[in-house]
Amino acid sequence: MADTNAQRSYRAPCPGCGAPVEFRSAQSTHAVCGFCRSTVVREGDHLARLGKMADVFSDFSPLQLLASGRWAERGFTVVGRLAYRYEGGSWTEWQIAFDDGGTGTLSEDNGAFVFSEPLDAGRDLPDPAHLRVGAQTAIHGATYTVAFNQSVSLAAAEGELSHLPPIGQPFALVELRSASGEVCGLDWGTQPPSASLGREVRLEDLALQGLRSESTRDDKGRHFNCPHCGAPVDVALEQSQSVTCASCNSIIDLSAGLGHELLKAAQDEPVRPLIALGSSGQLQGVHWQVVGFQHRMGQAPGDDEHFGWSEYLLFNRKRGFCFLVDAEDGWSVVKPTTGAPVMTGNGQSASYLGTHYKLQYAYNAETTYVAGEFYWKVERGQKSFHRDFAHGPALLSLEQTQNELTWSSGNRLSADTVAKAFGLAAQKGLFERADASPVSRSVGSNFRTFVIIVVVLVLLSMLESRCSSCDPAVENCSSSYRSSGGSFGGWSSGGGHK
């Protein structure tokens, strides 16, 4: 029977098992029975069964159905969940029912969260094939950059839903990002195609109640034996699309789901990270855990010298993911941006949220070693093109592949800050990079100049002898320096649409 309260709730028995199925939003057209997993469609005062929905993979997210909060002075309830997959990864969208009858979406976005509402594009959406990654388009007079254009599919769903694409059936999804930090999604999984507009939010700013406790996560189906050596492998994060075996260092592809693991690459020369996987630390007031590590090599176009750097994937339940970057010229902590900075035509500068950045480096990159878990499908040999920009200690970077363009921003960190954050202050010397001052500022300028010259000569001598035997695939053998802020984001390093 229908209810006349503000949320217009409607309840009817599931046609599959008879359990009550409730609709809290008048705009919800589908639901998944929480008892028998039947997918049902609302037809007037009746429910019709369409089939059975696959289970939604349990994860570390604090969100769950019936959690409530406030956004833009409007109360809301989490009523449904959609899990999507594509070639490079997966993401989750939580369906929102506002107390005033409206709908919205709280979705994962490159390790963060974006709150979106339906948008009337004001015109028919163009053919997705005409929206080339990196190109610009306009909606309601606002300029957007095409950041993502791929074929995706629905993997699973639960709760009540405002729309429900056929499970497993591919459809086009395009993501546009603006210089003001907005993200516009164009979805061909609905008929007619639909649009939404949102921006990044922090979960702690949504006054959320009814969140899931950390102890309630279900680990069912998260263990398997390595297809290469047979050793047990544990998968901790629901978002993980790749994981490495701790015994043989093989990279295992999880994009097809547990039970369909494929050996991607055997890594014979493991790189030893300074910060161990599983370590916890506090950076910029946030508690992070190290869940992944990768080493990458770069080469500027037309230059035969290579340089290397490392990236640590950090995770926090409410903040999502970020990257701690260890490069020749220092450390930095960075996150993919929600919006798209504006780059000048010659690529020599870029602007974002009122800050102007100058180009530091442009180069091609390749992943050479990975360890741990990653929320995108990572493998050795993945390639991308980068541009690194800087404004003092602030960093901005562009990473581009054929189907995705990702901007990331962050700040430089001192070696002392990183070492102390992870309880490794006693090993601070191992964290020092080229950004550290070679001598104290109190030393006289003449003596300082002399010492610097001596140090440079010694380093050059060491580099010359060292590079005759080192392996550039696992360590940096070049005297070239690169920015510490540009090796992140994108399909090949920390990206993935959502």
N, C-alpha and C positions, 0 to 999 in steps of 0.2 A: 504494500500500500504506500502511496506517496505521502510525503511529509511537506508541510507548508512553511517550515522554518527558513531562516536566511540562506542556509546552504542547500536547500531544495533536495534533501537526501531522498533516495529511492531504494527500496530493498525488495528483492524477489528471490525465490529459490533457484539454485543452480540447476539447469536442465540435465546436467551430468550426474550429480550426486545428491541434490536436494539441499545442500548447505546454503545458508543465506549469502547472497552477493549484494553488496551495497554500492550505490552510486552517490557520492557526495556532491558532485558537480553536474549541473544540468547539461553541460557541454560534453560530458564523457559519453562516448558511444560504445566502447568496448571495456571488458574487464576480464581478468584471469582469476578463476576460483582459487582461493587459498587452500582448499582441501584436496580437490581432485585435479587441479591444474587445467581444467577445461577453459578454453577460450570462448567467451560468450559475447554476443552483440545485442545491444538494447534496441528493441523494436516496439515503440510505444510503451505499453505496460507489461510487455513480455520479454523474456530472454531466450535467444536461440543459440544453440551450441555450434561452434564452428570447427572444433577439433581440440587437441591437447597441446599445451605449451611446454616447451623445454624448461627445465629448471634454471633459475637464475643463479649464477655462481656466487657463493658467499664471499665476502671480502672484508677489508679492514675499515670500510667507510662507517662513520658514526651515524649516517643517515639511515632511516628505515621508514616503512609505511606508517602513517598516522603521526609522524613527528610534525610539530607545528612551529611557527615563528612569525616574524614580521619583516616586511621589505617595503620600503618607500611608504611607511605609515599604513600599510595594509596587512591584515592578518592572513595567514595561509596555512594549509595543511598539505603534507606530502601524501598523495593518494595513489601514485603509480610509478612504475619503473620500466624503462626500455633499455635493453643492452644491445649495442650495435657492434658490428665487426667490419673491417675492411682489410686490404692487403697488408697495411703497415701496422695494424694494431686494433684496439677496441676502446669503447668508452660507454659510459652510462648516462642516461638522462632521467632525472626524477620529475615526474609530473606533479604540478602544483595546482591546487584549487584555492583561490582567494575567497575570503569570507563574503566579498561583495558579488560573487558569482563568476568572476573572471578566471582565466587559466594562465599558467606560465610553466616554465621549465627551468630547473636547476641542474646544469650539466657540468660534467668534467671537461676541462679545456686545457690541454697541454700540462696536466698536473695541477691546475688550479680549478676554480669554479666560476661559472658564468650564469647569471640570472637573466632569463629572456622572457619576452612576451610576444604574442602573435603580432605580426606587422602586415598591414595592407600595403603591398608594394606600389599600388597606384597604377599598375600596368601589367600586361602579361609578361611572365618571366621568359627570358630568351632561352634558346636551346643551350643546354649546359656545355655543349661542344664549342660554343662561341666564347666561353668565359675562360680565357687562357690564364694560367697561374702567372702572377706578376703584372697582369694588365689591370687597368682601372675601369670602373664603371660607376654610374650615378644612380641613386635611389632617393627620391624626394629632394633632389638638389644637393645631396651630400655625396662626396666622393669616397669611394671604397677601393681597396686593392684586393684582387682575387688571391687568396692565400691557400686555398685548398679546393681541389676538384677531382673527386674520385667516385668510384662505384662502391657502395656500402650495402649492407644487408642487416636485417633484424635477426639477432641470435636468440633472444629470449625476452619475456616481459612478465610483469606481475602487477596486481592491483587494477585500478580503473584508469582508462586511457582515453585521451581526446582523439587519438588516431592510432591505427595499428597496421603498418605495412605487412604484407604477406611474409611470414617467417622464411628466411633463407633466400628470398628473391631479391636480386640486386637492383638498386636504383641509384640515380645520380644525386650527389649532395655537394653543394658548393658553399664555401665559406668566404665571406667578405669582411675585411677589417678596415677601420678608419683611423685617421691620425689622432682623433679625440679619444681613442680607446674603446670604441664600440665594435661589436661583432654582429654581423648580419648573416643568418643562415638561410639558404635557399634549398628547399627540400622537395624532390620529385617523388618521394615515397607516398605522397597524398595526391588525391585528384579533386580539384586541380592542384598543381604544385603550390606550396605554401612558403611563407617567409616569416622570420622572427628576428627580433632585435634585442640585444642585451649588452651587458658589460660585466667585468670581473667583480666578484664579491668575496668577502671572507666569511666563513661560516660563523665565526664568533660575533660578527656584526648583525646576524639575522635573528638574535634573541631566540634561538632554537630550544625547544623543549621536547622531551620524549625521545632523545637520541639513544642509540644502541650503546650499551656498555661494551668495553673492550673485551670482556670475558665471554661474550655471547657469540663470537665468531665460530662458525662451523668449519672444521678442517676436513670434512668428508671429501674424498676424491682428490686430495692435494699431494698425495705421495705416489711415486712410481719408481721403477728401476731405470737407470740410465740405459738407453738402447745401445750404447757403445761398450760399457764395461760392466753393467749390471749393478753398480752401486746404488744405494737408495738416494733419491733426490726429493727434496721438499720444496714446495712452492708456497711462499708466504703471502704474496699479494695477488688479489684477483685480477688486477690490471696487467700482470706480467704476460708478455708475449714471447719472451725468450728467457732462458735460465741456463746457467752453466753447471756442469757436474763438478762437485768439489773434489772428486777422486781423480778424474782423467782430464779435466778442463775442457771437455767437449761442450760446444754450444748446442742447445736443444731448442727447437722451434715449438712453441706452444700455441701458435696462432690458430691451429685447427681444433684446439681444446685438449684437455687431458684425456689420455687414452689414444691419441693420434700423434704422439710425439715423433718428430723426425730429427735424426742427427744432421746438423747443419755443417759442422766443421770440427775437426780434431785440432786442438791447439797444442803444439809440441813445446813451445817456449813460453811458459807462463811469466807474466810481468808481476812483480811483487809490489802491491800498493803500500804506500806509507801508512795509510789509515785502513785498518782491517775491516772487511765486510762484517756487518752486524754491530759495528761500533756506534755509540751514541754521543752526541755533543750538542752544545748550545751555541748558535750563531745568531747574532742580531736579535736576541731575545726569544728565539724559537728553538724548541728541542727537536733535533733531527736524528734520524738513524741512517747509516750508510747501507743501502740495499744493492747498489750496483757500481761497477767500475769498468772503465774502458780506456784504452790507449789509442791515440790517433796520430797520424802523420800528415803533414801538410807540405805543399810545394807551390810557390808562386808561379804563375804562368811565365814561361820563358826562362825560368831559373832551374838549374840542375841540382840545387841543394835542397835537402829535406830537413824538416824540423819536427819534433814530437812534443806531445803534451798529454796529460791525463785528465779524466773527468770522473768525479764521484757523484753518483745519483743518490740524493738525500730524500727521505720521506718523513712527513708528519701527517697524522690522521686528519687534521683540520685545515692544514695549509697545502696539502698535496705534495708535489715534488719540486725540487730545485736542484741546481748543479754547483758543485764545488770544483773549480777548475784550477789545475796545477800546471802552469806554463813557465817558460824560461824567464819571463820578466815579472813573475809574481803570481800570487793567488787571487782568486775572485769568487764571489758567489753570485749566481745569476738565475733568472727565471724567464721562460718565454713570455712575451707581452700579449695582452689581449688585442690591443690595437695594432695598426700598421704605421710605423714612422714614414715620413716623407723624405725620399732621397733625391738629391739633385740629379739632373740629367746626365752629368758626367761621372756620377757616383763618388765624388770627392767629399761629400758631406751629407748629413741626414739630420732631421729635426723630429723630436718626439716630446709631446706634452710640455712645450715651451723651452726645451733645452736643445741647443745646437751642437752637434757632434762632428768631428773631423775624421776623415778616413785615416786609418793607421796601416791596415794590411788588406790585401785581396789575394786569395789563394784557393787551391783545390785541396780537399781533405779526403782521407781514407781511414776507415776503422781497421786497426791491426790486431787488437786483442780485447776481449770482454770477459767479465766475471760477475757473478751474481745474477740479479733479476732486473728486467727492464720492462716498462709499460709499452714499449713499441718493439717491433720485430727487428732485433739487431743481429747482425752477422758480420763476419770479417769481410773486408773488401767493399763495404758500402761506401759510396762516394757522394760528395756534395760540393757546392761552391760557396765560399764565404767572403763576406766583407766585414771587417772589424772597425768600429768607430769609437772615439773616446772624447770625453769632456772632463778634464781633470781626472779624478778617481772614478767618475761615472763611465760606464761602458754600454755600448749598443752594438748588436751584431745581427747580420742577415745571413741566413743559411737557406740555400735553394736547391731543390731537386726538380725533376720534371713535373711532379704532381703536387708539390707543396712548397710554400714559402713561409719561413718562420723567422720572426724577429725576436730577439731576446735582449734583456737589459739587466744590469747589475752594478756592483761596485767592487773595487779592489779591496783586498784584505792583507794585513801584515802577516808574515810567517808566524810571529809570536801569537797573534790572535787565533790562527788556525790550530797551532800546536796546543795551546791552552784549552781551546774549545773541546778537543777530543781527549783531554787528559794526557797529552804527550809533551808537556813542557820540558821534561828532562831530555827529550830528543829534538829540541828546537832547532839545533844546527842542521838537521836533515831537511828542514822545511824552508831554509833560507834560499832565496832566489836572486836573480840579477837586480831586483829592485832595492835590495838592502844596501845601505851606505857602507863602503869599504872601511871607512875610518870615522872616528868621532868628529863632530862639528867643531869641537873645541881645539882641534889641532891647527896649527898655523897653515896658511894657504900654500906656502912653498913646500913645506914638508908633506902636506896632503897630496899635492901634485906629484911629488917624487914617488910617494908610496903607490899612488894610482898607476903610474907608468910601470912600476915594477910588477904590480899585481897583474896588469893587462898582459905584459910580456910573459909572465909565468903561465897565465891561463891559456894564452895562444899556443905556447909550447906544449902544454898538457893536452889541449884539444887536438893538436896535430898528431901527437903520438897515439892518443886514444882513438881517434877516428880511423886509424889504420886497421883497427881490429874490431870496433864495435859494430853491432847489427842495427841499422836504422829502422828495422821493422819493429824493434822493441824498445829502443831508446834514441834520444836525439844525438846525432853525430855532426850536427852543423853548428857553426857559430852564429847563424842567423837567429834573430829574435822575433817573436810574434806576440801579439796582444794576449792577455790572459782572459779576455772577455768574449771571445767569438767562437768558441767551439761547441756550441750547444744549440738546441732547438732543431726543428725540422725532422723529416722522416728518419734520417740516419743518425740523429743524436738528440734524443729527448723530445721529439715531436710526436706526431700522430695527431689527427684532427681534434680529438677530444681527450 
